[in-house]
Amino acid sequence: MNQEKFQRLIDAYFSQEERRIVIPAGETILEQGADNDRLYYVCSGELEGFYQEEDSESQAMVFSASKGAFIGVHSFFSETLIASSTVISKTESELGWIDTKTTAVELERYGPLTAQFTPIIVNELSRRQRRAMQESIEKEKALQKLYSAEQMTTLGQLAAGIAHELNNAVGVLSSKTERLQSIILELLEEIHPEASSFVDQGLMNGQNISSSEVRTRGREIEERYGLERDLARELARAVPRGDLSTYWLRSPEQAIRYWHIGRDLHDMRLAARHSVGIVRSVKQLGRTDIDTDEILDVNDSINKALVLLQSDLRRVSVHLSPAAMPMVKASATELVQIWANVIKNASDAMEKTQTPEIEISTRVSDRFVLVTIANNGPEIDEVTRRKIFQPNFTTKKGGLSFGLGLGLAIVKRIITGYGGSIAVKSNQEKTIFRIKLPVEDGHGKA
């Protein structure tokens, strides 16, 4: 409302001494349901309004009023003359007032009383609407926090039971893998000593080359040694750099078979080790404290996740564009878990995509490590995007790819625990996950 018009109304109707009253703190000005034939203007002090529902013994505070506010607007101008709430002076307050007997000032120039106060009525209604809207938003936020806390508590209890059972299975897998590895190496040393070197190479290094690098290296081997494409690519996985020795070229098919044994044992051992950490992360689902005591290379953790997902990514073209990165303080298992969950979800989403591709890039910006994981699968609609990080939400309803709706909820919990963030953007061409993780002070370049 125009300040000049507002001041004119105050001067004309609420400045007279005979229409000024001082209310002590704690005194009731209006009583809900009682008669009220006055409109009050707060000159000073603070008052509070309370509403009590029928059959209720308690009152709820619905508004507060200080200097410049009006009280009794609804009952006065709607002509019901019945107070809709109880108003109590919180502090000593001075009020100006008019009543139903008050005559309009300068009637011919400004019109009747109702017309002169119309801007006041509109302004007051607008103020109350804004207040109601803000209260509604705050209430919704509080309910969402309560709902989320309840969900996380329930999931934490369920996860503890699941983790106990998984620990037993993972323990067996880990011990049997180590035993199997020892037996195979001992047997090979006895019956085929030369083969043990191929197994050792797979066992020590696994496959640490991406799909695009395999294709490039495979073409190089194919042209240089005159081998067929599939065999050249297998050799590229086993020997990603340098020349191929005569040991590999003498009987490459058999060498690859032995290398596969070592690689698979390497992956089983790695998967068992990470499974222990993943179970620990599931147990932490309902907790806010996360152990972060290792100094790590993010690029290395992404490569480990890709190794674990080899079987899921066989038909997917993966492009990794790593930048020179500073080290971060985190848990190796949890970082691998982050990338594995996001990449696995992308792979599952592209089940019907003709030429599925995943692009992973890393960079540093303003003391944060930024990891972008993009895929060319179908668009994620807006409703799903809003729910995608909520516990229990899943789009995998049937078949072998069913989900519990925990993966991305855990991912967000881990990232948030590090003081980072994750966001998703999707259109018909690409779906992009952007993850930010803080860089610890004092950690140099990798």
C-alpha positions as CSV (number, residue, x, y, z in Angstrom):
1,M,0.0,0.0,0.0
2,N,1.1,3.5,-0.8
3,Q,2.8,4.9,2.4
4,E,1.3,8.3,2.0
5,K,-2.2,6.9,1.8
6,F,-1.5,4.6,4.7
7,Q,-0.2,7.5,6.9
8,R,-3.3,9.5,6.0
9,L,-5.6,6.8,7.4
10,I,-3.5,6.5,10.6
11,D,-3.5,10.2,11.1
12,A,-7.3,10.6,10.3
13,Y,-8.6,7.6,12.4
14,F,-6.1,6.4,15.0
15,S,-4.2,9.5,16.2
16,Q,-6.9,10.9,18.5
17,E,-6.1,10.5,22.2
18,E,-9.7,9.5,23.0
19,R,-9.3,6.5,20.7
20,R,-6.0,5.3,22.1
21,I,-5.7,2.6,24.8
22,V,-2.7,1.0,26.6
23,I,-3.0,-2.8,27.2
24,P,-0.8,-4.4,29.9
25,A,1.1,-7.6,29.0
26,G,-1.0,-10.8,29.3
27,E,-4.4,-9.0,28.8
28,T,-6.9,-10.4,26.4
29,I,-8.1,-7.9,23.7
30,L,-10.4,-10.2,21.7
31,E,-12.0,-13.5,22.7
32,Q,-12.7,-16.1,20.0
33,G,-16.5,-16.3,19.4
34,A,-17.2,-13.1,21.4
35,D,-18.6,-9.8,20.0
36,N,-16.2,-7.3,18.5
37,D,-17.2,-4.0,16.9
38,R,-13.7,-2.5,16.8
39,L,-10.8,-2.4,14.4
40,Y,-7.5,-2.0,16.2
41,Y,-4.2,-0.5,15.0
42,V,-1.0,-1.5,16.8
43,C,0.9,1.7,17.6
44,S,3.5,-0.1,19.7
45,G,4.1,-3.4,21.5
46,E,3.5,-7.0,20.4
47,L,0.3,-9.2,20.5
48,E,-0.4,-12.8,19.6
49,G,-3.5,-14.5,18.1
50,F,-4.7,-17.9,19.1
51,Y,-7.3,-20.3,17.6
52,Q,-9.0,-23.2,19.4
53,E,-10.9,-25.8,17.5
54,E,-14.2,-27.2,18.8
55,D,-13.8,-30.1,21.3
56,S,-10.2,-29.2,21.8
57,E,-8.7,-28.1,25.1
58,S,-5.6,-26.4,23.6
59,Q,-5.1,-23.3,21.6
60,A,-2.7,-22.9,18.6
61,M,-1.0,-19.6,18.0
62,V,-2.0,-18.5,14.5
63,F,-0.4,-15.0,14.2
64,S,1.7,-12.3,15.9
65,A,1.1,-8.6,15.5
66,S,3.5,-5.7,16.1
67,K,3.6,-2.0,15.2
68,G,1.8,-1.2,12.0
69,A,-0.5,-4.3,12.1
70,F,-4.3,-4.3,12.3
71,I,-6.4,-6.5,14.6
72,G,-10.1,-7.4,14.1
73,V,-10.1,-6.9,10.3
74,H,-12.2,-9.9,9.6
75,S,-15.0,-9.4,12.2
76,F,-15.1,-5.6,11.6
77,F,-15.3,-5.5,7.8
78,S,-17.3,-8.7,7.3
79,E,-19.9,-7.2,9.6
80,T,-20.2,-10.5,11.5
81,L,-18.8,-8.6,14.6
82,I,-17.7,-12.0,16.0
83,A,-14.0,-12.4,16.7
84,S,-12.5,-15.3,14.8
85,S,-9.5,-15.7,17.2
86,T,-8.4,-14.8,20.7
87,V,-5.8,-12.0,20.8
88,I,-3.6,-11.5,23.9
89,S,-1.0,-8.7,24.5
90,K,2.4,-10.3,24.7
91,T,4.0,-7.1,25.9
92,E,2.5,-3.8,27.0
93,S,0.9,-2.4,23.9
94,E,-0.6,0.8,22.7
95,L,-3.6,0.5,20.3
96,G,-5.6,3.0,18.3
97,W,-9.2,2.0,17.4
98,I,-12.3,2.8,15.4
99,D,-15.7,1.2,15.8
100,T,-18.9,0.8,13.9
101,K,-20.1,4.3,15.0
102,T,-17.0,6.0,13.5
103,T,-17.9,8.2,10.5
104,A,-15.9,8.5,7.4
105,V,-13.4,11.4,7.2
106,E,-13.7,13.6,4.1
107,L,-16.5,11.4,2.7
108,E,-17.0,13.3,-0.5
109,R,-13.3,13.2,-1.4
110,Y,-12.3,9.6,-0.3
111,G,-15.6,7.8,-0.2
112,P,-17.2,5.7,2.7
113,L,-15.2,4.1,5.4
114,T,-15.1,0.7,3.7
115,A,-13.8,2.2,0.5
116,Q,-11.1,4.1,2.4
117,F,-9.9,1.0,4.2
118,T,-10.1,-1.4,1.2
119,P,-6.3,-1.2,0.6
120,I,-5.8,-2.0,4.3
121,I,-8.2,-5.0,4.0
122,V,-6.4,-6.3,0.9
123,N,-2.9,-5.8,2.4
124,E,-3.9,-7.6,5.6
125,L,-5.4,-10.5,3.6
126,S,-2.3,-10.7,1.5
127,R,-0.1,-10.7,4.7
128,R,-2.2,-13.5,6.2
129,Q,-2.1,-15.5,3.0
130,R,1.7,-15.2,2.9
131,R,2.0,-16.3,6.5
132,A,-0.3,-19.3,6.0
133,M,1.7,-20.3,2.9
134,Q,5.0,-20.0,4.8
135,E,3.6,-22.0,7.7
136,S,2.4,-24.7,5.3
137,I,5.8,-24.9,3.7
138,E,7.5,-25.2,7.1
139,K,5.0,-27.9,8.1
140,E,5.7,-29.9,4.9
141,K,9.4,-29.7,5.5
142,A,9.1,-30.9,9.0
143,L,6.9,-33.8,7.9
144,Q,9.4,-34.7,5.2
145,K,12.2,-34.7,7.8
146,L,10.2,-36.9,10.1
147,Y,9.2,-39.3,7.3
148,S,12.8,-39.6,6.2
149,A,14.1,-40.1,9.7
150,E,11.5,-42.8,10.3
151,Q,12.4,-44.5,7.0
152,M,16.1,-44.5,7.7
153,T,15.5,-45.9,11.2
154,T,13.5,-48.8,9.8
155,L,16.0,-49.4,7.0
156,G,18.8,-49.4,9.5
157,Q,17.1,-52.1,11.6
158,L,16.4,-54.2,8.5
159,A,20.0,-53.6,7.2
160,A,21.6,-54.9,10.4
161,G,19.8,-58.2,10.0
162,I,20.6,-58.5,6.3
163,A,24.2,-57.6,6.9
164,H,24.6,-60.3,9.5
165,E,23.5,-63.0,7.0
166,L,25.6,-61.5,4.2
167,N,28.7,-61.4,6.3
168,N,28.5,-65.2,6.7
169,A,28.2,-65.7,3.0
170,V,31.0,-63.2,2.2
171,G,33.3,-64.8,4.7
172,V,32.9,-68.2,3.0
173,L,33.5,-66.7,-0.4
174,S,36.6,-64.9,0.8
175,S,38.2,-67.9,2.5
176,K,37.3,-70.3,-0.3
177,T,38.7,-67.9,-3.0
178,E,42.0,-67.7,-1.2
179,R,42.1,-71.5,-0.8
180,L,41.2,-72.1,-4.5
181,Q,43.9,-69.6,-5.6
182,S,46.6,-71.5,-3.6
183,I,45.5,-74.9,-4.9
184,I,45.4,-73.8,-8.5
185,L,48.9,-72.2,-8.3
186,E,50.4,-75.2,-6.6
187,L,48.9,-77.6,-9.3
188,L,50.2,-75.4,-12.1
189,E,53.7,-75.2,-10.7
190,E,53.7,-79.0,-10.7
191,I,52.2,-79.8,-14.1
192,H,52.6,-76.7,-16.2
193,P,55.1,-74.2,-14.7
194,E,55.1,-72.0,-17.8
195,A,51.3,-71.5,-17.5
196,S,51.6,-70.2,-13.9
197,S,53.2,-66.9,-15.2
198,F,50.0,-66.2,-17.2
199,V,47.9,-66.9,-14.2
200,D,50.1,-64.7,-12.1
201,Q,49.7,-61.8,-14.4
202,G,45.9,-62.1,-14.3
203,L,46.0,-62.6,-10.5
204,M,48.2,-59.6,-9.8
205,N,46.7,-57.0,-12.2
206,G,43.3,-58.2,-13.3
207,Q,42.0,-56.3,-16.2
208,N,42.8,-52.6,-15.8
209,I,42.0,-51.3,-19.3
210,S,38.7,-49.8,-20.4
211,S,36.5,-50.9,-23.3
212,S,37.6,-48.1,-25.6
213,E,41.3,-48.8,-24.8
214,V,40.7,-52.5,-25.5
215,R,39.5,-51.7,-29.0
216,T,42.4,-49.4,-29.7
217,R,45.0,-51.8,-28.3
218,G,43.3,-54.7,-30.1
219,R,43.6,-53.0,-33.5
220,E,47.3,-52.4,-32.8
221,I,47.9,-56.1,-32.0
222,E,45.8,-57.3,-34.8
223,E,47.8,-55.3,-37.4
224,R,51.2,-55.9,-35.8
225,Y,51.0,-59.6,-35.2
226,G,48.4,-60.6,-37.9
227,L,46.0,-62.1,-35.4
228,E,42.2,-62.3,-35.7
229,R,40.2,-59.5,-34.1
230,D,38.7,-61.3,-31.1
231,L,42.0,-62.9,-30.1
232,A,43.8,-59.6,-30.5
233,R,41.2,-57.9,-28.1
234,E,41.7,-60.7,-25.5
235,L,45.4,-60.2,-25.7
236,A,44.9,-56.4,-25.3
237,R,43.0,-57.1,-22.0
238,A,45.8,-59.3,-20.7
239,V,48.8,-57.2,-22.0
240,P,47.5,-53.6,-22.2
241,R,50.9,-52.1,-22.9
242,G,54.3,-52.9,-24.5
243,D,55.3,-55.8,-26.9
244,L,53.9,-59.3,-26.7
245,S,56.6,-61.7,-25.7
246,T,57.1,-65.1,-27.4
247,Y,55.5,-66.8,-24.4
248,W,52.2,-65.1,-25.4
249,L,52.6,-65.6,-29.1
250,R,53.6,-69.2,-29.0
251,S,50.1,-70.4,-28.0
252,P,48.0,-67.3,-27.5
253,E,44.7,-69.1,-27.1
254,Q,46.0,-71.2,-24.3
255,A,47.9,-68.3,-22.7
256,I,44.6,-66.3,-22.6
257,R,42.8,-69.2,-21.0
258,Y,45.3,-69.3,-18.1
259,W,45.3,-65.5,-17.8
260,H,41.5,-65.7,-17.5
261,I,41.9,-68.0,-14.5
262,G,44.1,-65.5,-12.8
263,R,41.9,-62.5,-13.7
264,D,38.8,-64.3,-12.4
265,L,40.5,-65.1,-9.2
266,H,41.7,-61.5,-8.9
267,D,38.1,-60.3,-9.4
268,M,36.6,-62.7,-7.0
269,R,39.1,-61.7,-4.3
270,L,38.5,-58.0,-5.1
271,A,34.7,-58.5,-5.0
272,A,34.9,-60.4,-1.7
273,R,36.9,-57.6,-0.2
274,H,34.6,-54.9,-1.4
275,S,31.5,-56.9,-0.4
276,V,32.7,-56.7,3.2
277,G,32.8,-52.9,2.9
278,I,29.5,-52.8,1.2
279,V,27.8,-54.8,4.0
280,R,29.3,-52.3,6.4
281,S,27.9,-49.5,4.4
282,V,24.4,-51.1,4.4
283,K,24.7,-51.3,8.2
284,Q,25.4,-47.6,8.2
285,L,22.3,-46.8,6.2
286,G,20.5,-45.4,9.3
287,R,23.6,-43.7,10.7
288,T,25.2,-40.3,10.0
289,D,28.8,-41.2,11.0
290,I,31.0,-42.6,8.2
291,D,34.6,-43.7,8.5
292,T,36.9,-41.8,6.1
293,D,40.5,-42.6,6.9
294,E,42.2,-43.4,3.6
295,I,43.9,-41.1,1.1
296,L,42.7,-42.2,-2.3
297,D,42.8,-41.5,-6.0
298,V,39.2,-41.1,-7.3
299,N,40.2,-42.3,-10.8
300,D,41.6,-45.5,-9.4
301,S,38.3,-46.2,-7.5
302,I,36.4,-45.7,-10.7
303,N,38.6,-48.2,-12.5
304,K,38.0,-50.7,-9.7
305,A,34.2,-50.2,-10.1
306,L,34.5,-50.9,-13.8
307,V,36.4,-54.1,-13.2
308,L,33.7,-55.3,-10.8
309,L,31.0,-54.5,-13.4
310,Q,32.7,-56.2,-16.4
311,S,29.8,-58.7,-16.9
312,D,27.2,-55.9,-16.8
313,L,29.1,-53.8,-19.3
314,R,29.8,-56.3,-22.0
315,R,27.5,-54.7,-24.5
316,V,28.1,-51.2,-23.3
317,S,30.8,-48.8,-24.7
318,V,32.4,-47.2,-21.8
319,H,34.5,-44.0,-22.3
320,L,36.6,-42.8,-19.3
321,S,38.1,-39.3,-19.5
322,P,40.2,-38.9,-16.3
323,A,41.9,-35.7,-15.3
324,A,44.9,-35.3,-13.1
325,M,43.3,-35.4,-9.6
326,P,44.2,-34.4,-6.1
327,M,43.9,-37.2,-3.5
328,V,40.7,-37.3,-1.4
329,K,40.1,-38.6,2.1
330,A,37.5,-41.4,1.9
331,S,36.8,-45.1,2.2
332,A,37.9,-47.0,-0.9
333,T,35.0,-49.4,-0.5
334,E,32.4,-46.6,-0.3
335,L,33.8,-44.8,-3.3
336,V,33.7,-48.0,-5.4
337,Q,30.2,-48.5,-4.1
338,I,29.1,-45.0,-5.3
339,W,30.5,-45.5,-8.9
340,A,29.3,-49.1,-9.1
341,N,25.7,-48.2,-8.1
342,V,25.4,-45.3,-10.6
343,I,27.1,-47.2,-13.4
344,K,25.1,-50.4,-12.8
345,N,21.8,-48.3,-12.8
346,A,22.9,-46.7,-16.1
347,S,23.6,-50.1,-17.6
348,D,20.3,-51.6,-16.5
349,A,18.4,-48.5,-17.9
350,M,20.0,-49.0,-21.4
351,E,18.8,-52.6,-21.7
352,K,16.8,-51.7,-24.8
353,T,19.1,-49.0,-26.2
354,Q,20.6,-50.0,-29.6
355,T,24.2,-48.7,-29.0
356,P,24.5,-48.1,-25.3
357,E,27.3,-45.8,-24.1
358,I,28.5,-44.6,-20.8
359,E,30.8,-41.5,-20.6
360,I,32.7,-40.9,-17.3
361,S,34.8,-37.8,-16.8
362,T,36.6,-36.4,-13.8
363,R,37.9,-32.9,-13.1
364,V,38.7,-30.6,-10.2
365,S,36.9,-27.3,-9.5
366,D,37.2,-25.0,-6.5
367,R,38.4,-27.6,-4.0
368,F,35.9,-30.2,-5.2
369,V,36.4,-33.3,-7.2
370,L,33.7,-33.5,-9.9
371,V,32.7,-36.8,-11.4
372,T,30.2,-36.9,-14.3
373,I,28.6,-40.2,-15.4
374,A,26.4,-39.9,-18.5
375,N,24.5,-42.5,-20.5
376,N,22.4,-42.4,-23.7
377,G,19.5,-44.4,-22.3
378,P,15.9,-43.3,-22.0
379,E,14.9,-40.1,-20.3
380,I,14.1,-40.2,-16.6
381,D,10.8,-38.3,-16.2
382,E,10.6,-35.5,-13.7
383,V,8.4,-37.4,-11.2
384,T,11.0,-40.2,-11.1
385,R,13.9,-37.7,-10.8
386,R,12.4,-36.2,-7.7
387,K,12.1,-39.7,-6.0
388,I,15.2,-41.4,-7.4
389,F,17.3,-40.9,-4.2
390,Q,14.5,-41.8,-1.8
391,P,14.8,-45.1,0.2
392,N,12.4,-47.9,-1.0
393,F,11.9,-46.2,-4.4
394,T,12.7,-48.4,-7.4
395,T,11.8,-48.7,-11.1
396,K,13.0,-52.3,-11.3
397,K,9.9,-54.3,-10.7
398,G,10.4,-57.6,-12.4
399,G,12.8,-60.1,-13.9
400,L,16.4,-60.5,-12.8
401,S,16.9,-56.8,-12.5
402,F,14.5,-56.3,-9.6
403,G,15.6,-53.7,-7.0
404,L,15.0,-52.9,-3.3
405,G,15.3,-49.2,-3.8
406,L,18.3,-48.9,-1.6
407,G,21.3,-48.4,-4.0
408,L,20.9,-44.7,-4.8
409,A,19.6,-43.9,-1.3
410,I,22.9,-45.4,0.2
411,V,24.9,-43.5,-2.5
412,K,23.4,-40.2,-1.5
413,R,23.9,-41.0,2.2
414,I,27.6,-41.7,1.6
415,I,28.2,-38.6,-0.5
416,T,26.3,-36.4,1.9
417,G,28.4,-37.8,4.8
418,Y,31.5,-36.6,3.0
419,G,30.0,-33.1,2.6
420,G,29.4,-33.6,-1.1
421,S,26.4,-33.7,-3.4
422,I,24.8,-35.7,-6.2
423,A,22.4,-34.4,-8.8
424,V,20.7,-35.9,-11.9
425,K,19.7,-34.3,-15.1
426,S,17.9,-36.1,-17.9
427,N,16.5,-35.5,-21.4
428,Q,15.8,-37.6,-24.5
429,E,19.5,-37.6,-25.5
430,K,21.3,-38.2,-22.2
431,T,21.0,-38.8,-18.5
432,I,23.8,-37.3,-16.4
433,F,24.7,-37.9,-12.8
434,R,27.0,-35.2,-11.3
435,I,28.9,-36.0,-8.1
436,K,30.9,-33.5,-6.1
437,L,33.3,-34.6,-3.3
438,P,35.4,-32.2,-1.3
439,V,39.2,-32.3,-1.5
440,E,41.0,-32.4,1.8
441,D,43.3,-29.5,2.6
442,G,47.0,-30.3,2.3
443,H,46.6,-33.2,-0.1
444,G,48.8,-32.8,-3.2
445,K,48.2,-33.8,-6.8
446,A,47.9,-37.5,-7.5
